[in-house]
Amino acid sequence: MIAHDPQLTDATAVFDYEDPAVSRFVEEAGCYSETNIAKAVERLHDAVRDTIDYNVFNVPLNTELSASGVVDEPSGFCLHKSILFVAGCRRLGVPAVLCSDVVTNHVADAAMHELVGGEEFLHWYARIYLNGRWIKAAPIFNTLLCMLYGIDVLRFNPSGDAIEQRNSDSTKMHYRGEQRSYSDPTMAELLEAITTKHPKMVTDHGRTPTSLSLAGTPLPN
């Protein structure tokens, strides 16, 4: 992967940072008030982490999903947040790609384990080129959620990777080393990866199930 590859700062169908919603999100995060690019990325990271609610149930998951859609409906899981973070970084001129890996020790309750079908999660995060090196970032679990679960907030690290969320028992999320990188993915490609690992998450109505539907209770009309 070449750091100066212009494609890694391009807007794409998924990373649609030229959409006014994404431009507004980056501006409202205060990124443009920073003269230091690392500080600007940190502001973006924290805005994605804390203003997009972390939720795996009844959130959009379809071929139309993009960064602007995440801003318009500010709720989602690691895929949604990472898509927006990658798009925002590219908006700032910072090369960025979407990544996935299989993890264990994921922050989760029983309903989430039922949804994903076990203890292994397909987890999404970003790789960005900053200060002459590639680093990993995961602005996923918002501060309020961390407070509710009694876990530390994962902070942005401009000098190295920051993707290992700590659980309440002090264990860290464990990455299996099955990383895949996506510089210009289609949502069909991403949905295929999710369907392969977590078939319950992808539905024919374009949204993840609700916790009620997983429990066998019919969805409300």
Buried (B, 14 or more C-beta within 10 A) or exposed (E): EEEEEEEBBBBBBBBBBBBEBBBEBBEEBBBEEBEEBBBBBBBBBBBBBBBBBBBBBBBBBBEEBBBBBBBEEBBBBBBBBBBBBBBBBBBBEBBBBBBBBBBBBBBBEEBBBBBBEEEBBBBBBBBBBBEEEBBBBBBBBBEEBBEEBEBEBBEBBBEEBBBBBBBEEEEEBEBEEEEEEBBBBEBEEBBEBBEEBBEBBBBEEEBBBBBBBBEEEEEEE
